[in-house]
Amino acid sequence: MRPVVSGGPDDRGVTERLDSDERAELTRLRDENVTLRAAAASRARGANRWRALGSAVLIGLGCVLAPVSLVAVWAHDDLTDTDQFVTTVAPLIRTPSVQTAVTERVTDTIFTYVDVQRSADQAIDALAERGLPPRVADRLHGLTEPLAAGMHSFVGTQIGNLVASAQFAALWDQVTRIAHQQVVNVLSGNSSALIISHGKVLLDLAPFITAMKQHLVESGFTAARLVPTVHPTITLTDATALVRARSAYQLLNAIATWAGWVALALLVGGIALARDRRRALRNSGIGLAASMVLLAAALLVVRSMVVQNVPASAAAPVNDSFDIVVRYLRINLRAVFVVGLVVAAGAALTGPAPWAVGLRRRAVALIVGLRRRVWPAGRARRTGAWVYAYRKPLDVAALIVAVLVFVFIDQPSGLTVLVIAVALGAFLGIVQFLARPG
């Protein structure tokens, strides 16, 4: 059989010179070629669909795992690191609503054991038995109720002043620091430092009562010595909630060390698997920002549920306490939210969309026009040529430095991320300004 080349300009003439068997063979080969090409195209389309699906799944899992990782790291840092925990809860006793709640609770506890009006009435009755005129005794009895109210106000003021003082704040920090390890043991299930009674978790106020007694005695209210060693408590939550807290603590503490890296690996893997990596990067940034919005909404829901489980009179202290405890978590989620927006915006601005191309052209034109006015071609030609030759490595190095700065900053905020992004953009603009062909 003579060799036949298919697809050339003389195919028709060659076909006409072939016999019937040769023409049949040529037709078969052509059909087989079409079938193979169609099968290859079908496999390519199938592979592309699987790549797109795999990329979407990996990016979705990474975005879902990101808030979980953030909560786990927050729980690990705030609940297992003593310094971090003290820093977190230190503002509690410095909050007016919490100071008021503690003052009222301690004052009521003291006057449960010190009945000023009854003691005054007993003293007047004793004087009446020793010859005090009944008329005078009756008038004095009429003064015992205002005396008790005034003493209650005096004691409340003294306690309020102490609670609001720097000395009490230092005592709070000291007690918090000492008790921190016990709290960790409680959450890990290795201690019973908190009192559990009748299905409730109770906080013992005995150390604070002792401090109040000493302060009141030093202020001249010696009757405070009558207060015995007592253990008034504040109900924190249900015991079932403590069990859930222990389980959640153990789970979050276990995943704190690897969840963040797994989330990052999933996002990077999803971007690498995608055909359009720029679009995948943009979608990853949007998904990351959206996951932070969901986490913020979840915090609001939890806050509302916590407030609903306490009396209305204690709602304000609980609100303030919750906001103080989770403030670092909110700072971190805002930072990650801004990171997601910056990544999505960067991917979109560098993309092939007409508006992005036009924006880049206008920016380059503006930089070139500015360079022509302030830096004529005859000046620093060597510097411009060097920057032009190494502009891409300079851009990559600037991006790496920006990422490292973000990673190694302690508690970066959303504003910090914006400053880093603006600084990176300014550096890239300077490189574009300096770069010029030799």
C-alpha positions in Angstrom: 0.0 0.0 0.0 1.3 3.4 -0.9 1.7 6.0 1.9 -1.1 8.5 2.0 -0.8 11.8 3.8 -4.2 13.1 4.9 -5.2 16.7 5.2 -3.0 18.1 2.4 -4.1 20.3 -0.4 -4.0 17.5 -2.9 -6.0 15.0 -0.9 -8.8 15.0 -3.4 -6.5 14.2 -6.3 -4.7 11.5 -4.3 -8.0 9.9 -3.3 -9.2 9.8 -6.9 -6.0 7.9 -7.9 -6.7 5.2 -5.2 -8.5 2.0 -5.8 -11.6 1.0 -3.9 -9.7 -0.9 -1.1 -7.3 2.0 -0.6 -10.2 4.5 -0.5 -12.0 2.4 2.1 -8.8 2.1 4.2 -8.3 5.9 4.0 -11.9 6.5 5.1 -11.5 4.2 8.0 -8.3 5.9 9.1 -10.0 9.3 8.9 -13.0 8.1 10.9 -10.7 6.6 13.5 -8.7 9.9 13.7 -12.0 11.8 14.3 -13.0 9.3 16.9 -9.7 9.5 18.7 -9.8 13.3 18.7 -13.3 13.4 20.0 -12.4 10.9 22.8 -9.3 13.0 23.7 -11.5 16.1 23.8 -14.1 14.3 25.9 -11.4 13.1 28.3 -9.9 16.6 28.5 -13.4 18.0 29.3 -13.9 15.4 31.9 -10.5 16.0 33.5 -11.2 19.7 33.5 -14.6 19.2 35.2 -12.9 17.0 37.8 -10.2 19.6 38.3 -12.8 22.3 38.7 -14.8 20.2 41.2 -11.7 19.2 43.2 -10.5 22.8 43.3 -13.9 24.0 44.5 -14.1 21.3 47.2 -10.6 22.0 48.5 -11.2 25.8 48.6 -14.5 25.3 50.2 -13.1 23.0 52.9 -10.2 25.5 53.5 -12.7 28.4 54.0 -14.8 26.2 56.3 -11.8 25.2 58.4 -10.4 28.7 58.6 -12.9 30.0 61.3 -12.6 26.7 63.2 -8.8 27.2 63.2 -9.2 30.8 64.4 -11.4 29.8 67.3 -9.1 26.9 68.2 -6.0 29.2 68.3 -7.9 31.8 70.3 -9.0 29.1 72.8 -5.5 27.7 73.1 -3.8 31.1 73.6 -6.4 32.5 76.0 -7.1 29.5 78.1 -3.7 27.7 78.3 -1.3 30.7 78.3 -1.4 32.4 81.7 -0.1 35.7 80.6 -2.5 35.8 77.6 -5.4 34.8 79.8 -4.7 37.5 82.5 -4.3 40.1 79.7 -7.7 39.0 78.3 -9.7 39.1 81.6 -7.9 42.0 83.3 -10.3 44.6 81.8 -13.3 42.8 83.3 -12.9 44.3 86.8 -12.1 47.7 85.2 -15.5 47.8 83.5 -18.1 50.0 85.3 -21.0 47.5 84.8 -18.9 44.6 86.3 -17.7 46.8 89.2 -21.3 47.7 90.0 -22.4 44.1 89.9 -19.6 43.0 92.2 -20.2 46.0 94.6 -23.9 45.2 95.0 -23.3 41.5 95.5 -20.6 42.0 98.1 -22.6 44.7 99.9 -25.7 42.6 100.1 -23.7 39.7 101.5 -22.2 41.8 104.2 -25.5 43.2 105.4 -26.9 39.7 105.4 -24.8 39.2 108.5 -24.7 42.7 109.9 -28.2 44.1 110.7 -27.5 47.7 111.6 -31.1 48.6 112.4 -31.6 45.7 114.7 -28.3 46.4 116.5 -29.2 50.0 117.0 -32.7 49.1 118.3 -31.1 46.7 120.7 -28.7 49.3 122.0 -31.5 51.9 122.5 -33.6 49.3 124.4 -30.6 48.6 126.6 -30.3 52.3 127.3 -34.0 52.6 128.0 -33.7 49.8 130.6 -31.0 51.9 132.3 -33.1 55.0 132.6 -33.3 56.6 129.2 -36.6 58.5 129.0 -39.2 56.6 126.8 -39.8 59.7 124.8 -36.1 60.0 123.8 -36.0 56.2 123.2 -38.9 56.5 120.8 -37.3 59.3 118.9 -34.0 57.3 118.7 -35.9 54.3 117.4 -37.3 56.4 114.6 -33.7 57.2 113.6 -32.5 53.6 113.3 -34.0 53.0 109.8 -32.4 56.1 108.3 -29.2 55.1 110.1 -29.3 51.6 108.6 -29.9 53.1 105.1 -27.1 55.6 105.5 -24.7 52.8 106.8 -25.7 50.7 103.8 -25.0 53.6 101.5 -21.7 54.2 103.3 -20.6 50.6 103.0 -21.6 50.4 99.4 -19.6 53.5 98.6 -16.6 52.2 100.4 -16.8 48.8 98.6 -17.4 50.6 95.3 -14.3 52.7 95.8 -12.3 49.7 96.6 -13.6 47.7 93.6 -12.7 50.7 91.3 -9.3 51.2 92.8 -6.0 50.1 91.3 -5.3 48.0 94.4 -8.3 45.9 93.8 -7.5 45.6 90.1 -4.1 44.3 91.0 -5.7 41.8 93.5 -8.0 40.7 90.6 -5.0 40.1 88.4 -3.2 38.2 91.1 -6.2 36.0 91.9 -6.8 35.4 88.2 -3.2 34.4 87.6 -3.1 32.0 90.6 -6.4 30.4 89.7 -5.7 30.2 86.0 -4.1 26.8 86.1 -7.0 25.5 88.2 -9.4 26.8 85.5 -7.4 25.0 82.9 -7.7 21.8 85.0 -11.4 22.4 85.3 -11.8 22.6 81.5 -9.6 19.7 80.9 -11.5 17.6 83.5 -8.6 17.2 85.9 -9.9 19.4 88.7 -13.0 20.4 90.6 -11.9 24.0 91.4 -15.3 25.3 90.5 -18.2 24.3 92.8 -20.9 22.2 91.1 -24.1 22.1 93.1 -27.6 21.0 92.1 -26.6 21.0 88.4 -25.1 24.5 88.6 -21.6 25.8 88.3 -20.8 28.3 91.1 -18.0 30.8 91.6 -16.8 31.2 95.2 -16.5 34.9 96.3 -14.8 34.1 99.7 -11.5 35.7 98.7 -13.2 39.0 97.8 -15.3 39.0 101.0 -12.1 38.6 103.1 -10.5 41.6 101.2 -13.7 43.7 101.7 -13.8 42.9 105.5 -10.2 44.1 105.9 -10.7 47.2 103.9 -13.9 48.1 105.8 -12.3 47.6 109.2 -9.4 49.8 108.2 -12.0 52.5 107.1 -13.5 52.5 110.5 -16.4 50.1 110.0 -15.3 47.7 112.7 -18.6 45.9 112.6 -17.4 44.1 109.5 -15.4 41.9 111.9 -18.7 40.2 112.7 -18.9 38.8 109.2 -17.7 35.2 109.5 -15.7 33.2 106.9 -18.4 32.6 104.4 -18.5 31.4 100.8 -21.2 33.3 98.9 -21.4 32.1 95.3 -22.4 33.4 91.9 -24.1 31.0 89.5 -22.2 30.9 86.3 -23.9 28.3 84.2 -25.5 24.9 84.2 -23.2 21.9 84.9 -24.2 20.5 81.5 -22.7 23.6 79.9 -19.5 22.9 81.8 -19.4 19.4 80.3 -19.9 20.9 76.9 -17.2 23.4 77.6 -14.8 20.7 78.6 -15.5 18.8 75.4 -15.2 21.8 73.2 -12.0 22.9 75.0 -10.3 19.5 74.5 -11.3 19.4 70.8 -10.2 23.0 70.1 -7.0 22.5 72.0 -6.3 19.4 70.1 -6.8 21.0 66.6 -5.2 24.3 67.5 -1.7 23.2 66.3 -2.7 21.9 62.9 -6.0 23.3 61.8 -4.6 26.5 60.5 -1.9 24.7 58.4 -4.5 22.3 57.1 -6.8 25.1 56.1 -3.8 26.9 54.3 -2.8 23.6 52.6 -6.4 23.1 51.3 -6.6 26.6 49.9 -3.2 26.3 48.3 -4.1 22.9 46.9 -7.4 24.2 45.5 -5.6 27.1 43.8 -2.9 24.9 42.3 -5.4 22.4 41.0 -7.6 25.0 39.3 -7.1 25.7 35.6 -7.6 29.4 36.1 -5.5 30.0 39.2 -6.2 33.7 39.3 -9.9 33.1 39.5 -9.4 30.4 42.1 -7.3 32.9 44.2 -10.0 35.5 43.9 -12.6 33.0 45.0 -10.5 31.8 47.9 -10.2 35.4 49.1 -13.9 36.0 48.9 -14.7 32.6 50.6 -12.2 33.5 53.4 -13.8 36.8 54.0 -17.3 35.3 53.9 -16.3 32.6 56.5 -15.1 35.4 58.8 -18.5 37.2 58.4 -20.2 33.9 59.4 -17.9 33.6 62.4 -18.8 37.1 63.5 -22.5 36.3 63.2 -22.0 33.1 65.2 -20.4 35.2 68.0 -23.4 37.5 68.0 -25.7 34.5 68.3 -23.7 33.0 71.2 -23.6 36.3 72.9 -27.4 36.6 72.7 -27.9 33.0 74.0 -25.6 33.8 76.9 -27.5 36.9 77.8 -30.8 35.1 77.7 -29.6 32.7 80.3 -28.9 35.3 83.0 -31.3 37.6 84.9 -32.2 41.0 83.2 -30.4 42.9 86.0 -27.1 41.1 85.1 -27.4 41.4 81.3 -25.2 44.5 81.1 -22.2 42.9 83.0 -22.6 39.7 81.0 -22.6 41.7 77.7 -19.5 43.6 78.7 -17.8 40.4 80.0 -18.5 38.5 76.8 -17.2 41.3 74.6 -14.0 41.6 76.7 -13.3 37.8 76.6 -13.7 37.5 72.8 -12.1 40.8 71.8 -8.9 39.1 70.6 -10.9 36.6 68.6 -12.8 39.5 66.9 -9.5 41.3 66.2 -8.1 38.2 64.5 -11.2 37.5 62.5 -11.3 41.1 61.2 -7.7 40.8 60.2 -8.4 37.6 58.3 -11.5 39.2 56.7 -9.4 42.1 55.4 -6.7 39.6 54.2 -9.4 37.8 52.2 -10.7 41.1 50.6 -7.1 42.2 49.8 -6.3 38.8 48.2 -9.6 38.9 46.2 -9.0 42.5 45.1 -5.4 41.8 44.1 -6.4 38.7 42.0 -9.2 40.7 40.3 -7.0 43.7 39.6 -4.3 41.5 37.9 -6.9 39.6 35.9 -7.8 39.8 32.2 -11.2 41.5 32.8 -11.5 44.6 30.6 -12.0 47.0 33.5 -8.9 45.5 35.2 -6.8 45.8 32.0 -8.0 49.4 31.5 -7.2 50.3 35.1 -3.7 48.9 34.9 -3.1 50.8 31.6 -4.2 54.0 33.1 -2.0 53.5 36.2 1.0 52.7 34.1 0.4 55.7 31.9 0.1 57.9 34.9 3.4 56.5 36.3 5.2 56.8 33.0 4.0 60.4 32.5 5.1 61.3 36.0 8.5 59.7 35.4 9.0 61.7 32.2 8.4 64.9 34.1 10.4 64.3 37.2 13.1 61.8 36.0 14.2 62.6 32.4 15.7 59.7 30.3 19.3 61.0 30.6 19.3 60.7 34.4 20.2 57.5 36.3 19.9 55.4 33.1 21.8 52.6 34.8 19.6 52.4 37.8 16.5 52.4 35.6 17.9 49.6 33.5 18.8 47.5 36.5 15.3 47.9 38.1 13.7 47.1 34.7 15.7 43.9 34.4 14.9 42.7 37.9 11.4 44.2 38.3 9.7 40.8 38.6 12.1 39.4 41.3 11.6 42.7 43.2 7.9 42.4 43.0 8.0 38.8 44.3 10.4 39.8 47.1 8.1 42.6 48.2 5.2 40.2 48.3 7.1 37.7 50.4 8.3 40.5 52.8 4.6 41.7 53.2 3.5 38.1 54.0 6.3 37.7 56.5 5.5 41.0 58.2 1.9 39.9 58.6 2.8 36.5 59.9 5.2 37.8 62.6 3.2 40.7 63.8 1.6 39.9 67.2 -2.2 40.3 67.0 -2.4 42.0 63.6 -5.6 44.0 63.1 -7.6 44.8 60.0 -6.0 48.2 59.9 -2.6 46.6 60.0 -3.4 44.4 57.0 -4.6 47.5 55.1 -1.4 49.4 55.9 0.7 46.4 54.7 -1.3 46.2 51.5 -1.0 49.9 50.8 2.8 49.8 51.5 3.1 46.8 49.1 1.2 48.7 46.5 3.3 51.8 47.0 6.5 49.7 46.6 5.2 48.1 43.4 4.4 51.6 42.1 7.9 52.8 42.9 9.4 49.8 41.0 7.2 50.6 38.0 8.3 54.3 38.3 12.0 53.4 38.4 12.0 50.6 35.8 12.9 51.7 32.3 14.6 49.9 29.4 18.3 50.5 29.1 
